[in-house]
Amino acid sequence: MNLKLMSIREIKHKVYEKGIYADDIEDYLNENREELEQYELNSAKKLAQKKKGMEPEKLKNYLVSKGFDMDTLNKVLKDYED
């Protein structure tokens, strides 16, 4: 499974599809929350860089469709508009 540029939600879904129990996934996410949130932020920033020139609203919709949460979106869009 290629984990490049994925949201936590998307990773969770992909791992669940592989047959890992939801409780085990949640335990892992809770134990590694800070690291995963930083990974998610970096992934969203990289996707935003790839979509440079896209209108902020379209970028927001794109990132939402990829499963990124609102905190991550707000941080990325703040940097994107600067």
trRosetta pair geometry for C-beta under 8 A, 3 or more apart (Angstrom, degrees):
i j d omega theta_ij theta_ji phi_ij phi_ji
1 14 5.7 129 -155 155 140 131
1 15 7.8 -164 71 -78 175 63
1 18 7.2 -77 -47 -62 139 136
3 6 5.6 -91 -163 22 58 127
3 11 6.3 40 -136 -109 100 109
4 43 7.5 160 171 -123 46 103
5 43 4.5 149 -134 -158 42 94
5 46 5.6 -111 -101 85 105 122
5 47 5.5 122 -163 -60 118 98
6 10 4.4 -128 -170 88 98 123
6 11 5.1 119 119 -56 128 85
6 14 7.4 -39 -161 -1 157 140
6 43 6.0 -76 41 -160 30 159
6 66 7.5 -148 -140 174 49 104
6 67 7.7 7 -177 60 72 126
7 10 4.5 96 53 6 80 102
7 11 7.0 -143 93 -4 43 85
7 40 5.5 52 -141 -139 56 107
7 43 6.8 -160 -72 93 45 139
7 44 7.3 52 -89 -65 87 98
7 66 5.5 134 -17 130 117 86
7 67 3.7 -166 63 94 141 96
7 68 4.5 -144 -99 -74 129 58
7 69 7.4 143 -163 -15 125 69
7 72 7.5 171 -126 68 102 165
8 11 5.7 -55 -149 37 32 112
8 12 6.2 37 152 -24 66 106
8 29 6.8 96 -173 -135 118 117
8 36 5.3 77 -102 158 114 117
8 37 7.3 -17 -49 -84 137 52
8 39 7.9 110 -72 79 84 104
8 40 5.1 -43 -30 -75 90 135
8 67 7.5 -141 60 133 51 114
8 69 7.6 -11 40 -17 112 110
9 12 5.6 -53 -149 34 29 115
9 13 6.5 29 153 -18 63 106
9 67 3.5 -146 75 179 117 120
9 68 7.6 -144 24 -66 114 21
9 69 7.4 132 -27 -51 119 85
10 13 5.7 -52 -149 36 32 112
10 14 6.4 31 154 -18 65 106
10 66 6.3 -39 -49 172 141 68
10 67 4.3 169 -43 39 88 150
11 14 5.8 -57 -147 38 31 109
11 15 6.2 27 157 -17 67 108
11 36 7.8 -132 57 -150 152 116
12 15 6.1 -59 -147 38 26 107
12 16 6.3 28 154 -21 62 110
12 25 5.6 106 -144 169 82 133
12 29 6.8 6 -91 -70 113 139
13 16 5.7 -56 -148 35 28 113
13 17 6.5 33 153 -22 63 104
13 67 7.5 -134 0 -99 129 158
14 17 5.6 -53 -153 31 32 114
14 18 6.9 33 148 -21 62 103
15 18 5.6 -53 -157 30 37 114
15 20 4.9 -31 157 38 91 136
15 25 5.6 146 100 -109 128 118
16 19 8.0 109 175 -24 33 11
16 20 6.2 -90 -97 62 36 83
16 22 6.2 30 -116 -86 113 76
16 25 6.1 -35 -70 -45 85 160
20 24 5.5 -111 173 81 94 124
20 25 5.6 109 117 -59 116 97
21 24 4.4 88 67 6 91 106
21 25 7.0 -158 96 -8 47 85
22 25 5.5 -53 -148 35 35 114
22 26 6.3 34 155 -18 67 106
23 26 5.8 -54 -146 38 31 110
23 27 6.3 35 153 -22 64 105
24 27 5.7 -51 -147 33 31 114
24 28 6.5 31 154 -17 63 105
25 28 5.9 -58 -153 37 30 110
25 29 6.3 28 152 -18 66 108
26 29 5.6 -54 -144 38 32 112
26 30 6.2 31 158 -18 66 107
27 30 5.9 -59 -149 38 27 109
27 31 6.3 22 156 -16 64 111
28 31 5.9 -61 -146 39 29 109
28 32 6.1 -12 167 16 66 116
29 32 6.6 -81 -139 56 22 85
29 33 6.5 60 158 -83 63 71
29 36 6.4 -50 -142 23 70 170
30 33 6.0 -5 -148 -48 29 107
32 35 4.9 -54 -177 50 88 114
32 36 5.3 89 120 -25 94 105
33 36 6.0 -68 -145 42 24 107
33 37 6.1 24 161 -21 65 109
34 37 5.8 -56 -146 35 28 110
34 38 6.5 26 156 -16 63 106
35 38 5.9 -58 -153 37 30 110
35 39 6.4 33 149 -20 64 107
36 39 5.3 -49 -145 36 36 116
36 40 6.2 39 154 -22 66 103
37 40 5.6 -50 -146 35 32 113
37 41 6.4 34 154 -19 64 103
37 72 7.8 -150 -161 -76 76 106
38 41 5.7 -51 -147 35 33 112
38 42 6.4 32 154 -16 64 106
39 42 5.9 -59 -151 39 29 110
39 43 6.2 31 152 -22 65 108
40 43 5.6 -53 -147 35 31 114
40 44 6.3 30 156 -18 65 105
40 68 6.7 150 177 -125 106 86
40 69 7.7 31 151 19 148 95
40 72 5.6 -78 131 -102 109 147
41 44 5.9 -55 -147 36 30 109
41 45 6.4 30 154 -19 64 107
41 72 5.5 -144 -93 -130 67 94
41 75 6.2 -25 -136 92 110 145
41 76 7.3 -169 -154 -60 68 93
42 45 5.7 -55 -147 36 31 112
42 46 6.4 31 155 -19 65 105
43 46 5.9 -57 -151 36 30 110
43 47 6.5 29 153 -17 65 105
43 68 8.0 -164 93 -91 104 114
44 47 5.7 -53 -148 37 33 111
44 48 6.3 35 152 -21 65 105
44 63 5.8 55 -141 -140 103 128
44 68 5.1 89 -94 -119 124 150
44 72 5.1 140 -13 163 162 114
44 73 7.2 -122 -164 -84 148 46
44 75 7.8 93 89 78 137 98
44 76 4.6 -98 134 -70 115 146
45 48 5.6 -53 -148 35 32 113
45 49 6.5 36 152 -21 64 102
45 76 5.6 -151 -81 -118 62 96
45 79 6.8 -5 -121 78 103 150
46 49 5.6 -49 -149 32 34 113
46 50 6.6 35 151 -19 64 103
47 50 5.6 -53 -152 35 35 113
47 51 6.3 15 154 -3 67 111
47 62 7.6 -164 153 124 123 116
47 63 6.6 139 99 -96 138 91
47 66 7.0 -101 -140 11 171 173
48 51 5.9 -68 -145 50 31 100
48 52 7.4 73 148 -69 60 63
48 59 6.1 59 -123 -167 85 131
48 63 7.4 -3 -69 -68 90 128
48 76 5.1 176 -42 -180 149 114
48 77 7.9 -154 -118 -77 143 46
48 79 7.5 105 103 85 156 104
48 80 5.0 -103 -178 -88 135 120
49 52 5.8 -2 -165 -46 40 105
51 54 4.3 -24 161 2 100 135
51 59 5.6 151 111 -111 137 98
51 62 6.6 158 -105 80 168 164
54 58 5.0 -116 172 88 103 115
54 59 4.8 127 101 -63 119 92
54 62 7.2 -5 152 -3 159 145
55 58 4.5 82 63 11 90 106
55 59 6.9 -159 89 -9 43 87
56 59 5.5 -55 -145 37 32 114
56 60 6.3 37 155 -23 66 103
56 77 5.8 83 -159 -148 108 104
56 80 6.3 143 -111 108 91 125
56 81 5.9 14 -89 -76 138 103
57 60 5.6 -48 -149 32 32 115
57 61 6.6 32 152 -16 63 104
58 61 5.6 -52 -149 37 34 112
58 62 6.3 39 151 -22 65 105
59 62 5.5 -53 -148 35 32 115
59 63 6.3 26 156 -15 66 106
59 76 8.0 -140 144 125 120 115
59 77 7.0 152 97 -100 120 88
59 80 6.4 -165 113 179 164 165
60 63 6.0 -59 -147 39 28 105
60 64 6.3 31 154 -20 64 107
60 73 5.8 71 -136 -166 83 123
60 77 6.2 15 -80 -82 99 133
61 64 5.7 -53 -145 36 30 113
61 65 6.4 33 154 -21 63 105
62 65 5.8 -57 -154 34 29 111
62 66 6.7 23 149 -15 63 107
63 66 5.5 -56 -151 38 37 112
63 68 4.4 -37 166 38 96 134
63 72 7.6 -147 165 110 130 105
63 73 5.5 153 102 -105 136 94
63 76 6.8 160 -106 75 167 153
64 67 7.8 77 179 -51 32 13
64 68 6.6 -86 -86 56 33 81
64 73 6.9 16 -65 -86 80 143
68 72 4.7 -111 -178 88 104 132
68 73 5.6 130 117 -59 114 85
68 76 7.7 -3 159 4 156 145
69 72 5.2 94 60 13 72 103
69 73 7.0 -133 105 -7 36 93
70 73 5.3 -53 -142 37 36 116
70 74 6.2 38 160 -22 68 103
71 74 6.0 -54 -150 33 27 110
71 75 6.7 24 154 -15 62 107
72 75 5.9 -59 -152 37 31 109
72 76 6.2 25 155 -15 67 111
73 76 5.9 -62 -146 41 28 107
73 77 5.9 22 161 -16 68 112
74 77 6.0 -56 -137 40 26 107
74 78 6.3 33 159 -25 62 106
75 78 5.9 -53 -150 30 27 114
75 79 6.8 18 155 -9 61 106
76 79 6.0 -62 -155 41 32 105
76 80 5.9 34 150 -26 68 113
77 80 5.2 -52 -137 37 34 118
77 81 6.2 29 164 -17 67 106
78 81 6.5 -61 -149 36 22 103
78 82 6.9 27 152 -28 58 108
79 82 5.8 -55 -153 24 34 116
